[in-house]
């Protein structure tokens, strides 16, 4: 009898602790945190590290940012035939390249539930791609008596600047202190160097930690 009583008390305590834990989880899930930090990407918002701020119950802004840069140097090597019948490689010089994405969204909450919020958005992003290079190319071709070697030279600087604007709507839903969003809409972009225009659908997605 005592053993059954002890088991009953133990089970009751476990249930009570579980209920308390579930209640805390539910409260954290439903709470409307104002700051978000995570990863996001899309045609309109760009991509990268993402920060979202709800400055009222209805309005928020989101910033996505990602930089990348790499330098490549090619040491001089006149004896690098790799066994193929024809091959081209960069013999000496450098090739530096990088890109950056910066996007800003303005969001408006349209409807809210316990575990989700339906929002609309509008925004823009700029994508910049850059390269600077100066190197020697070597082309080697195999023949029956050996291989021939032809050298060339490449140098220059290239820029690619694309601006995108768009808007749409979609849900934002919560799991504990994490927020997930998936939104669709329309976007239009323009690439300045090649003067290329594009209009099409836009998809936005991301995951944030809310605090």
Secondary structure, 3 states (H helix, E strand, C coil): CHHHHHHHHHHHHHHHHHHHHHHHHHHHHHCCCCEEEEEEEECCCEEEEEEEEECCCCEEEEEEEEEEEEEEEECCCCCCCCCCCEEEEEEEEEEEEEEEEEEEEEEEEEEECCCEEEEEEEEEEEEEEEEEEEEEEEEEEEECCEEEEEEEEEEEEEEEEEEEEEEEEEEEEEECCEEEEEEEEEEEEEECCCCEEEEEEEEEEEEEEEC
